[in-house]
Amino acid sequence: MHHHTPPPVTVSVVIPVKDDAHRLEVCLAALRRQTAAPLEVVVVDNASTDATAAVARAAGARVVREERPGIPAAGAAGYDAALGDVIARLDADSIPPAHWVEAVLSHLRDHPDVLAVTGAAVFSGGPAPLRKVGAALYLGAYYGALAPALGHVPLFGSNFAMRREAWERVRWSVHRHDPELHDDLDLSFHLGAPGRIRYLRGITVQISHRPFTDPVAMVRRFRRGFRTVFVHWPHELPWRRWDRIVHAVFLRRRIDTRAERMSTPGARDSESGGSPDTGRVRWRIRRRRAAAVSAARDDPYAAYQEWVAAGRPALQPADLMSSQAIALPAAERDLADDD
């Protein structure tokens, strides 16, 4: 049984920027050429000293000012301000293809079990023969190194989109006040354990080749990457994440199989010993129980409140990163009661 939400119909595009007015102008021009227009474009001005805010307003974007330094704070401020059902993310140097908004919206509409999608990139500058190869090496190292640690594909900050309700569940557990973290990787840690992140082909964006032109910036990127991983340990050590993810998949299948089996009138009556009335009562109880388990799994904060109200031991804040920390034991207990 899955927690159903209305299909998404609107998209907010969030772009955190600091002193990058020229590239922002190109990005906004690409967004005006979309086959499906976004509901809004939210440009988060991270205390820029150039014409970033003026460029954004001239293009019809909504400007949000964020004084706290760093992309984590700027990105979170934009996600908080977004009004769309889907929150899409680009960087100032991203140039999305014309079908980008339409593609991410369509995929999330058609796959309600997917919380977020991410895609690839190619370099828009530098030597032409190296644009695709360089980007492939850069992103290949990113995905190749982090997917095993996460247990799923990581989000790429220059090209991803997530459901609004997914952000609302983790908005207070992400490290939004630490400027020395990669916000996309941090968000991947928080979203990926309880939900599904999918790599979506066909939404490749162009990005600046700046990562290869500044050795100091490249070193800083790697340092922030390691720091982002380490701040989530030991709770999010790879084998612990893999154990929770595999456990969650197995348990969801058990819940779905049980719900499907109990949805047939013959199954309801047979488990009641031939009494239709008793069978209906037991079926309703089990259906409510499965719905409660599914809701707890989807909303870790509600599950946490129930956990505390039941007198269980207090959990560390890191335990809120994954709803399985609370919801899965409850689901196992309920399933055991049924067996």
C-alpha positions as CSV (number, residue, x, y, z in Angstrom):
1,M,0.0,0.0,0.0
2,H,1.4,3.4,-0.9
3,H,0.7,6.8,0.4
4,H,-1.0,8.5,-2.6
5,T,-0.7,12.3,-3.3
6,P,-2.3,14.3,-6.1
7,P,-0.2,14.3,-9.2
8,P,2.0,17.3,-9.6
9,V,0.9,20.0,-12.0
10,T,3.2,23.0,-11.3
11,V,6.9,23.5,-11.2
12,S,9.0,26.1,-9.3
13,V,12.6,26.5,-10.6
14,V,15.0,27.5,-7.8
15,I,18.4,29.1,-8.7
16,P,20.8,30.1,-5.9
17,V,23.3,32.7,-7.2
18,K,26.1,34.8,-5.9
19,D,27.8,37.3,-8.2
20,D,27.0,35.5,-11.4
21,A,24.7,37.8,-13.3
22,H,26.0,37.1,-16.8
23,R,25.5,33.3,-16.6
24,L,22.2,33.8,-14.8
25,E,20.9,35.8,-17.7
26,V,21.7,32.9,-20.1
27,C,20.0,30.4,-17.8
28,L,16.9,32.5,-17.5
29,A,16.7,32.9,-21.3
30,A,16.8,29.1,-21.6
31,L,13.9,28.8,-19.1
32,R,11.8,31.2,-21.2
33,R,12.1,28.8,-24.1
34,Q,10.7,25.8,-22.2
35,T,7.9,23.8,-23.9
36,A,6.1,23.7,-20.5
37,A,6.4,27.0,-18.7
38,P,7.2,26.8,-15.0
39,L,4.9,28.3,-12.5
40,E,7.7,30.6,-11.3
41,V,11.4,31.0,-11.3
42,V,12.9,31.8,-7.8
43,V,16.3,33.4,-7.9
44,V,18.0,33.3,-4.5
45,D,20.4,36.2,-4.3
46,N,23.1,35.1,-1.8
47,A,24.3,38.6,-0.9
48,S,25.6,39.4,-4.4
49,T,27.4,42.6,-5.1
50,D,26.8,42.6,-8.9
51,A,23.6,42.9,-11.0
52,T,22.2,39.5,-10.1
53,A,19.0,40.7,-8.6
54,A,18.4,43.3,-11.4
55,V,18.9,40.6,-14.1
56,A,16.5,38.2,-12.3
57,R,13.8,40.8,-11.9
58,A,14.2,42.0,-15.6
59,A,13.6,38.4,-16.6
60,G,10.4,38.1,-14.5
61,A,11.9,35.9,-11.8
62,R,11.0,36.3,-8.1
63,V,14.0,37.3,-6.1
64,V,14.6,36.0,-2.6
65,R,17.5,37.6,-0.6
66,E,19.5,35.3,1.6
67,E,22.3,36.9,3.6
68,R,23.7,33.7,5.2
69,P,26.6,32.6,3.1
70,G,26.7,29.3,1.2
71,I,24.7,27.3,-1.2
72,P,23.0,25.2,1.5
73,A,21.4,28.3,3.0
74,A,20.6,29.8,-0.3
75,G,19.1,26.6,-1.8
76,A,17.0,26.0,1.3
77,A,15.7,29.5,1.3
78,G,14.6,29.0,-2.3
79,Y,12.9,25.7,-1.6
80,D,11.1,27.2,1.4
81,A,9.8,30.0,-0.8
82,A,8.8,27.8,-3.8
83,L,5.1,27.5,-4.5
84,G,5.0,24.7,-7.1
85,D,4.1,21.0,-6.6
86,V,7.6,20.2,-7.9
87,I,10.8,22.1,-6.9
88,A,13.3,22.0,-9.7
89,R,16.9,23.2,-9.1
90,L,19.4,24.7,-11.5
91,D,22.6,26.6,-10.9
92,A,23.3,30.0,-12.5
93,D,25.5,28.4,-15.1
94,S,23.0,25.7,-16.0
95,I,21.5,25.8,-19.5
96,P,18.5,23.4,-19.6
97,P,17.1,22.0,-22.9
98,A,13.8,23.2,-24.0
99,H,11.9,20.2,-22.7
100,W,13.5,20.1,-19.3
101,V,10.6,21.3,-17.2
102,E,8.1,19.2,-19.2
103,A,10.3,16.0,-18.8
104,V,10.8,16.2,-15.0
105,L,7.1,17.1,-14.4
106,S,5.9,14.2,-16.7
107,H,8.2,11.7,-15.0
108,L,7.1,12.6,-11.5
109,R,3.5,12.6,-12.5
110,D,3.8,9.2,-14.1
111,H,5.8,7.7,-11.2
112,P,4.2,8.6,-7.9
113,D,6.8,6.4,-6.0
114,V,9.7,8.6,-7.1
115,L,10.6,11.5,-4.8
116,A,13.2,13.2,-6.9
117,V,14.9,12.9,-10.3
118,T,18.4,14.1,-11.4
119,G,20.3,14.2,-14.7
120,A,23.6,14.6,-16.4
121,A,25.5,17.6,-17.8
122,V,27.9,18.6,-20.5
123,F,30.3,21.5,-20.4
124,S,29.3,24.6,-22.4
125,G,32.8,26.0,-22.7
126,G,36.4,24.9,-23.1
127,P,37.8,22.8,-26.0
128,A,35.0,21.2,-28.0
129,P,36.4,17.6,-27.9
130,L,36.6,17.7,-24.1
131,R,33.1,19.1,-23.4
132,K,31.4,15.7,-23.2
133,V,34.4,13.7,-22.1
134,G,35.3,16.1,-19.3
135,A,31.8,16.3,-18.0
136,A,31.5,12.5,-18.2
137,L,34.7,12.1,-16.2
138,Y,33.6,14.7,-13.7
139,L,30.1,13.4,-13.1
140,G,31.2,9.8,-13.5
141,A,33.5,10.2,-10.5
142,Y,30.7,11.9,-8.6
143,Y,28.1,9.2,-9.2
144,G,30.6,6.3,-9.1
145,A,32.0,7.3,-5.7
146,L,28.8,8.3,-4.0
147,A,26.2,5.8,-5.2
148,P,27.7,2.9,-3.3
149,A,28.0,5.0,-0.1
150,L,24.4,6.2,-0.4
151,G,22.7,3.1,-1.7
152,H,21.2,5.0,-4.6
153,V,22.1,7.7,-7.2
154,P,23.0,11.1,-5.6
155,L,21.3,14.3,-6.7
156,F,23.4,16.6,-8.9
157,G,22.9,20.2,-7.8
158,S,22.9,21.7,-11.3
159,N,20.1,19.5,-12.5
160,F,17.5,17.9,-10.3
161,A,13.9,18.2,-9.2
162,M,12.0,16.9,-6.2
163,R,8.4,16.8,-5.0
164,R,7.4,19.7,-2.7
165,E,6.2,17.3,0.0
166,A,9.6,15.6,-0.1
167,W,11.4,18.8,0.8
168,E,8.9,19.6,3.5
169,R,9.7,16.3,5.3
170,V,13.4,17.0,5.5
171,R,13.6,20.8,5.5
172,W,14.6,21.0,9.2
173,S,17.0,18.0,9.2
174,V,19.2,19.1,6.3
175,H,22.4,21.1,7.2
176,R,21.2,24.4,5.8
177,H,23.5,26.5,8.0
178,D,26.8,24.9,7.1
179,P,28.4,26.6,4.1
180,E,31.2,24.0,3.8
181,L,28.8,21.2,2.7
182,H,27.6,20.3,-0.7
183,D,23.8,20.9,-0.4
184,D,22.9,18.4,-3.2
185,L,24.8,15.6,-1.5
186,D,23.4,16.5,1.9
187,L,19.9,16.4,0.5
188,S,20.6,13.1,-1.1
189,F,21.4,11.6,2.3
190,H,18.2,12.9,3.8
191,L,15.8,12.0,0.9
192,G,17.3,8.8,-0.4
193,A,16.8,6.4,2.5
194,P,13.0,6.7,2.9
195,G,12.3,7.5,-0.8
196,R,13.4,6.9,-4.3
197,I,15.7,9.1,-6.4
198,R,15.9,8.3,-10.0
199,Y,18.5,9.2,-12.7
200,L,16.6,10.5,-15.6
201,R,18.1,10.3,-19.1
202,G,17.2,13.0,-21.6
203,I,17.4,16.0,-19.3
204,T,21.1,16.7,-19.8
205,V,21.9,20.4,-19.1
206,Q,24.9,22.4,-20.1
207,I,27.2,23.8,-17.3
208,S,30.3,25.9,-17.1
209,H,33.6,24.1,-17.3
210,R,34.8,26.1,-14.2
211,P,35.5,23.0,-12.1
212,F,38.5,22.3,-14.4
213,T,39.8,25.9,-14.7
214,D,40.5,26.7,-11.0
215,P,42.6,24.1,-9.0
216,V,41.8,25.8,-5.7
217,A,38.1,25.6,-6.3
218,M,38.5,21.9,-7.3
219,V,40.3,21.2,-4.1
220,R,37.5,23.0,-2.2
221,R,34.9,20.9,-3.9
222,F,36.5,17.7,-2.9
223,R,37.0,18.9,0.7
224,R,33.4,19.8,1.0
225,G,32.4,16.4,-0.5
226,F,34.3,14.5,2.1
227,R,32.9,16.7,4.9
228,T,29.4,16.2,3.6
229,V,29.8,12.5,3.8
230,F,31.5,12.5,7.2
231,V,29.0,14.6,9.0
232,H,26.4,11.9,8.4
233,W,28.5,9.1,9.9
234,P,28.3,6.9,11.8
235,H,24.5,6.8,11.5
236,E,24.7,6.9,7.7
237,L,27.6,4.5,7.2
238,P,27.1,2.7,3.9
239,W,26.3,-0.8,5.3
240,R,23.7,0.8,7.6
241,R,22.1,2.6,4.8
242,W,22.1,-0.5,2.6
243,D,20.6,-2.5,5.4
244,R,17.7,0.0,5.9
245,I,17.1,0.4,2.2
246,V,16.9,-3.4,1.5
247,H,14.9,-3.9,4.7
248,A,12.5,-1.1,3.6
249,V,12.0,-2.6,0.1
250,F,11.3,-6.1,1.5
251,L,8.8,-4.7,4.1
252,R,7.0,-2.6,1.5
253,R,6.5,-5.6,-0.7
254,R,5.1,-7.6,2.3
255,I,2.7,-4.7,3.0
256,D,1.7,-4.5,-0.6
257,T,1.2,-8.2,-0.9
258,R,-0.8,-8.4,2.3
259,A,-3.0,-5.4,1.2
260,E,-3.6,-7.0,-2.3
261,R,-4.5,-10.3,-0.8
262,M,-6.9,-8.8,1.7
263,S,-8.5,-6.7,-0.9
264,T,-10.3,-9.7,-2.4
265,P,-13.7,-10.7,-0.8
266,G,-12.8,-14.4,-0.9
267,A,-9.6,-13.8,1.1
268,R,-11.5,-11.6,3.7
269,D,-14.1,-14.3,4.3
270,S,-11.8,-17.3,4.3
271,E,-9.6,-15.7,7.1
272,S,-12.7,-15.2,9.2
273,G,-13.6,-18.9,9.2
274,G,-16.4,-18.4,6.7
275,S,-18.2,-15.5,8.5
276,P,-18.5,-12.6,6.1
277,D,-19.2,-10.1,8.9
278,T,-16.1,-11.1,10.9
279,G,-14.0,-11.2,7.8
280,R,-15.0,-7.6,6.9
281,V,-14.1,-6.4,10.3
282,R,-10.7,-8.0,10.3
283,W,-10.1,-6.7,6.8
284,R,-10.9,-3.1,7.8
285,I,-8.6,-3.4,10.8
286,R,-5.8,-4.6,8.7
287,R,-6.4,-2.0,6.1
288,R,-6.3,0.8,8.7
289,R,-3.1,-0.7,10.2
290,A,-1.4,-0.9,6.8
291,A,-2.4,2.7,6.0
292,A,-1.0,3.8,9.4
293,V,2.3,2.0,8.7
294,S,2.5,3.6,5.3
295,A,1.8,7.1,6.6
296,A,4.4,6.7,9.4
297,R,6.9,5.5,6.8
298,D,6.2,8.5,4.6
299,D,6.2,11.1,7.4
300,P,9.1,10.6,9.9
301,Y,8.1,13.5,12.0
302,A,4.6,12.2,12.7
303,A,6.1,8.8,13.4
304,Y,8.6,10.5,15.8
305,Q,5.7,12.1,17.7
306,E,3.9,8.8,18.0
307,W,7.2,7.2,19.2
308,V,7.7,9.7,21.9
309,A,4.0,9.7,22.9
310,A,4.3,5.9,23.4
311,G,7.0,6.4,25.9
312,R,9.9,5.0,23.8
313,P,13.4,6.3,24.3
314,A,14.3,9.6,22.8
315,L,16.1,9.5,19.4
316,Q,19.0,11.5,18.3
317,P,18.3,14.1,15.6
318,A,20.2,12.1,13.1
319,D,17.6,9.3,13.5
320,L,15.1,11.6,11.9
321,M,17.0,11.3,8.6
322,S,15.3,8.0,7.9
323,S,11.7,7.2,8.6
324,Q,12.7,3.6,8.8
325,A,14.3,4.3,12.2
326,I,10.8,4.4,13.6
327,A,8.3,3.2,11.0
328,L,9.8,-0.1,10.1
329,P,9.9,-1.6,13.6
330,A,6.2,-0.6,14.0
331,A,5.4,-2.2,10.6
332,E,7.2,-5.4,11.6
333,R,5.3,-5.5,14.9
334,D,1.9,-5.1,13.1
335,L,2.7,-7.7,10.5
336,A,3.8,-10.1,13.2
337,D,0.4,-9.6,14.9
338,D,-1.3,-10.6,11.6
339,D,0.8,-13.7,11.1
